């Protein structure tokens, strides 16, 4: 499995980001605090697991962490 098969671009999690930020933020430009480069959120690499981690496409530094928790069960 190649490294590019492990991640999607940030646009793949646009719906989740819209739930968190209550707006479409994929076109929003973010300046990386590690490499100081500017990239749209949609260009970041999205790694999915128990949540989502967005990483800078230039240096790989963590930009956003979103933890997903299960829906509460009805009793």
Buried (B, 14 or more C-beta within 10 A) or exposed (E): EEEEEEBBBBBBBBEBBEEEEEEBBBEEEBEBEEBEEEBBBBBBBBBBEEEBBBBBBBEEEBBBEBEEEEEEEEE
